[in-house]
Amino acid sequence: MKEKKSRPVEKEESKVFYDPVSDTYYELYNYPLV
């Protein structure tokens, strides 16, 4: 699976949560609580 690279990833932006089910990336402060 290829990563979605819309812009260069900075250190602060490197922390994201990926949901393979919905195929969506969430930022850590906004990721869904399961």
PDB file of N, CA, C and O in Angstrom, chain B, residues numbered from 101:
ATOM      1  N   MET B 101       0.847  -1.209   0.000  1.00  0.00           N
ATOM      2  CA  MET B 101       0.000   0.000   0.000  1.00  0.00           C
ATOM      3  C   MET B 101       0.876   1.251   0.000  1.00  0.00           C
ATOM      4  O   MET B 101       1.787   1.391   0.816  1.00  0.00           O
ATOM      5  N   LYS B 102       0.585   2.141  -0.918  1.00  0.00           N
ATOM      6  CA  LYS B 102       1.396   3.347  -1.023  1.00  0.00           C
ATOM      7  C   LYS B 102       0.923   4.401  -0.034  1.00  0.00           C
ATOM      8  O   LYS B 102      -0.264   4.509   0.275  1.00  0.00           O
ATOM      9  N   GLU B 103       1.884   5.172   0.452  1.00  0.00           N
ATOM     10  CA  GLU B 103       1.528   6.217   1.399  1.00  0.00           C
ATOM     11  C   GLU B 103       1.006   7.439   0.649  1.00  0.00           C
ATOM     12  O   GLU B 103       1.380   7.688  -0.497  1.00  0.00           O
ATOM     13  N   LYS B 104       0.145   8.189   1.311  1.00  0.00           N
ATOM     14  CA  LYS B 104      -0.387   9.394   0.690  1.00  0.00           C
ATOM     15  C   LYS B 104       0.550  10.556   1.001  1.00  0.00           C
ATOM     16  O   LYS B 104       0.610  11.039   2.132  1.00  0.00           O
ATOM     17  N   LYS B 105       1.275  10.992  -0.016  1.00  0.00           N
ATOM     18  CA  LYS B 105       2.234  12.070   0.209  1.00  0.00           C
ATOM     19  C   LYS B 105       1.743  13.339  -0.470  1.00  0.00           C
ATOM     20  O   LYS B 105       2.039  13.584  -1.640  1.00  0.00           O
ATOM     21  N   SER B 106       1.008  14.124   0.256  1.00  0.00           N
ATOM     22  CA  SER B 106       0.481  15.364  -0.292  1.00  0.00           C
ATOM     23  C   SER B 106       1.479  16.504  -0.066  1.00  0.00           C
ATOM     24  O   SER B 106       1.483  17.502  -0.786  1.00  0.00           O
ATOM     25  N   ARG B 107       2.314  16.327   0.943  1.00  0.00           N
ATOM     26  CA  ARG B 107       3.325  17.334   1.246  1.00  0.00           C
ATOM     27  C   ARG B 107       4.420  16.691   2.084  1.00  0.00           C
ATOM     28  O   ARG B 107       4.205  15.638   2.684  1.00  0.00           O
ATOM     29  N   PRO B 108       5.603  17.321   2.130  1.00  0.00           N
ATOM     30  CA  PRO B 108       6.703  16.779   2.938  1.00  0.00           C
ATOM     31  C   PRO B 108       6.289  16.593   4.393  1.00  0.00           C
ATOM     32  O   PRO B 108       5.646  17.461   4.984  1.00  0.00           O
ATOM     33  N   VAL B 109       6.662  15.463   4.955  1.00  0.00           N
ATOM     34  CA  VAL B 109       6.265  15.165   6.331  1.00  0.00           C
ATOM     35  C   VAL B 109       7.275  15.759   7.303  1.00  0.00           C
ATOM     36  O   VAL B 109       8.456  15.413   7.280  1.00  0.00           O
ATOM     37  N   GLU B 110       6.798  16.652   8.151  1.00  0.00           N
ATOM     38  CA  GLU B 110       7.670  17.245   9.156  1.00  0.00           C
ATOM     39  C   GLU B 110       7.625  16.412  10.422  1.00  0.00           C
ATOM     40  O   GLU B 110       6.789  15.518  10.554  1.00  0.00           O
ATOM     41  N   LYS B 111       8.516  16.700  11.346  1.00  0.00           N
ATOM     42  CA  LYS B 111       8.608  15.889  12.563  1.00  0.00           C
ATOM     43  C   LYS B 111       7.302  15.921  13.349  1.00  0.00           C
ATOM     44  O   LYS B 111       6.875  14.902  13.894  1.00  0.00           O
ATOM     45  N   GLU B 112       6.674  17.082  13.407  1.00  0.00           N
ATOM     46  CA  GLU B 112       5.432  17.204  14.174  1.00  0.00           C
ATOM     47  C   GLU B 112       4.277  16.520  13.459  1.00  0.00           C
ATOM     48  O   GLU B 112       3.298  16.118  14.088  1.00  0.00           O
ATOM     49  N   GLU B 113       4.395  16.389  12.152  1.00  0.00           N
ATOM     50  CA  GLU B 113       3.305  15.806  11.382  1.00  0.00           C
ATOM     51  C   GLU B 113       3.490  14.312  11.192  1.00  0.00           C
ATOM     52  O   GLU B 113       2.640  13.641  10.608  1.00  0.00           O
ATOM     53  N   SER B 114       4.609  13.793  11.691  1.00  0.00           N
ATOM     54  CA  SER B 114       4.914  12.386  11.463  1.00  0.00           C
ATOM     55  C   SER B 114       4.107  11.478  12.384  1.00  0.00           C
ATOM     56  O   SER B 114       4.018  10.271  12.159  1.00  0.00           O
ATOM     57  N   LYS B 115       3.517  12.070  13.425  1.00  0.00           N
ATOM     58  CA  LYS B 115       2.745  11.255  14.368  1.00  0.00           C
ATOM     59  C   LYS B 115       1.280  11.237  13.965  1.00  0.00           C
ATOM     60  O   LYS B 115       0.512  12.141  14.295  1.00  0.00           O
ATOM     61  N   VAL B 116       0.914  10.193  13.248  1.00  0.00           N
ATOM     62  CA  VAL B 116      -0.475  10.073  12.811  1.00  0.00           C
ATOM     63  C   VAL B 116      -0.953   8.662  13.036  1.00  0.00           C
ATOM     64  O   VAL B 116      -0.159   7.724  13.099  1.00  0.00           O
ATOM     65  N   PHE B 117      -2.257   8.518  13.157  1.00  0.00           N
ATOM     66  CA  PHE B 117      -2.850   7.199  13.334  1.00  0.00           C
ATOM     67  C   PHE B 117      -3.543   6.799  12.044  1.00  0.00           C
ATOM     68  O   PHE B 117      -4.395   7.528  11.537  1.00  0.00           O
ATOM     69  N   TYR B 118      -3.173   5.629  11.510  1.00  0.00           N
ATOM     70  CA  TYR B 118      -3.763   5.182  10.250  1.00  0.00           C
ATOM     71  C   TYR B 118      -4.800   4.107  10.498  1.00  0.00           C
ATOM     72  O   TYR B 118      -4.529   3.100  11.152  1.00  0.00           O
ATOM     73  N   ASP B 119      -5.984   4.331   9.970  1.00  0.00           N
ATOM     74  CA  ASP B 119      -7.053   3.349  10.111  1.00  0.00           C
ATOM     75  C   ASP B 119      -7.243   2.600   8.793  1.00  0.00           C
ATOM     76  O   ASP B 119      -7.826   3.139   7.853  1.00  0.00           O
ATOM     77  N   PRO B 120      -6.754   1.360   8.720  1.00  0.00           N
ATOM     78  CA  PRO B 120      -6.803   0.575   7.482  1.00  0.00           C
ATOM     79  C   PRO B 120      -8.225   0.216   7.068  1.00  0.00           C
ATOM     80  O   PRO B 120      -8.489  -0.082   5.903  1.00  0.00           O
ATOM     81  N   VAL B 121      -9.127   0.247   8.029  1.00  0.00           N
ATOM     82  CA  VAL B 121     -10.515  -0.122   7.739  1.00  0.00           C
ATOM     83  C   VAL B 121     -11.195   0.964   6.903  1.00  0.00           C
ATOM     84  O   VAL B 121     -11.823   0.682   5.882  1.00  0.00           O
ATOM     85  N   SER B 122     -11.058   2.192   7.352  1.00  0.00           N
ATOM     86  CA  SER B 122     -11.691   3.300   6.631  1.00  0.00           C
ATOM     87  C   SER B 122     -10.706   3.963   5.668  1.00  0.00           C
ATOM     88  O   SER B 122     -11.049   4.895   4.941  1.00  0.00           O
ATOM     89  N   ASP B 123      -9.457   3.448   5.685  1.00  0.00           N
ATOM     90  CA  ASP B 123      -8.409   3.986   4.815  1.00  0.00           C
ATOM     91  C   ASP B 123      -8.248   5.485   5.040  1.00  0.00           C
ATOM     92  O   ASP B 123      -8.269   6.285   4.104  1.00  0.00           O
ATOM     93  N   THR B 124      -8.084   5.840   6.323  1.00  0.00           N
ATOM     94  CA  THR B 124      -8.001   7.249   6.677  1.00  0.00           C
ATOM     95  C   THR B 124      -6.865   7.499   7.665  1.00  0.00           C
ATOM     96  O   THR B 124      -6.585   6.669   8.530  1.00  0.00           O
ATOM     97  N   TYR B 125      -6.223   8.641   7.527  1.00  0.00           N
ATOM     98  CA  TYR B 125      -5.181   9.022   8.470  1.00  0.00           C
ATOM     99  C   TYR B 125      -5.740  10.037   9.463  1.00  0.00           C
ATOM    100  O   TYR B 125      -6.420  10.993   9.090  1.00  0.00           O
ATOM    101  N   TYR B 126      -5.433   9.800  10.743  1.00  0.00           N
ATOM    102  CA  TYR B 126      -5.884  10.747  11.765  1.00  0.00           C
ATOM    103  C   TYR B 126      -4.670  11.316  12.482  1.00  0.00           C
ATOM    104  O   TYR B 126      -3.706  10.596  12.741  1.00  0.00           O
ATOM    105  N   GLU B 127      -4.712  12.597  12.801  1.00  0.00           N
ATOM    106  CA  GLU B 127      -3.658  13.163  13.629  1.00  0.00           C
ATOM    107  C   GLU B 127      -3.901  12.712  15.055  1.00  0.00           C
ATOM    108  O   GLU B 127      -5.043  12.473  15.446  1.00  0.00           O
ATOM    109  N   LEU B 128      -2.832  12.594  15.840  1.00  0.00           N
ATOM    110  CA  LEU B 128      -2.936  11.988  17.157  1.00  0.00           C
ATOM    111  C   LEU B 128      -3.973  12.663  18.045  1.00  0.00           C
ATOM    112  O   LEU B 128      -4.638  11.994  18.836  1.00  0.00           O
ATOM    113  N   TYR B 129      -4.117  13.962  17.926  1.00  0.00           N
ATOM    114  CA  TYR B 129      -5.065  14.651  18.808  1.00  0.00           C
ATOM    115  C   TYR B 129      -6.491  14.520  18.296  1.00  0.00           C
ATOM    116  O   TYR B 129      -7.435  14.995  18.928  1.00  0.00           O
ATOM    117  N   ASN B 130      -6.640  13.875  17.151  1.00  0.00           N
ATOM    118  CA  ASN B 130      -7.970  13.798  16.555  1.00  0.00           C
ATOM    119  C   ASN B 130      -8.335  12.371  16.141  1.00  0.00           C
ATOM    120  O   ASN B 130      -9.303  12.154  15.411  1.00  0.00           O
ATOM    121  N   TYR B 131      -7.555  11.414  16.610  1.00  0.00           N
ATOM    122  CA  TYR B 131      -7.847  10.044  16.181  1.00  0.00           C
ATOM    123  C   TYR B 131      -9.028   9.485  16.974  1.00  0.00           C
ATOM    124  O   TYR B 131      -9.223   9.833  18.139  1.00  0.00           O
ATOM    125  N   PRO B 132      -9.803   8.626  16.343  1.00  0.00           N
ATOM    126  CA  PRO B 132     -11.014   8.099  16.979  1.00  0.00           C
ATOM    127  C   PRO B 132     -10.705   7.192  18.159  1.00  0.00           C
ATOM    128  O   PRO B 132      -9.804   6.357  18.084  1.00  0.00           O
ATOM    129  N   LEU B 133     -11.439   7.349  19.231  1.00  0.00           N
ATOM    130  CA  LEU B 133     -11.245   6.486  20.391  1.00  0.00           C
ATOM    131  C   LEU B 133     -12.122   5.257  20.249  1.00  0.00           C
ATOM    132  O   LEU B 133     -13.349   5.351  20.207  1.00  0.00           O
ATOM    133  N   VAL B 134     -11.483   4.121  20.177  1.00  0.00           N
ATOM    134  CA  VAL B 134     -12.236   2.886  19.976  1.00  0.00           C
ATOM    135  C   VAL B 134     -12.363   2.153  21.303  1.00  0.00           C
ATOM    136  O   VAL B 134     -12.965   1.081  21.360  1.00  0.00           O
TER     137      VAL B 134
END
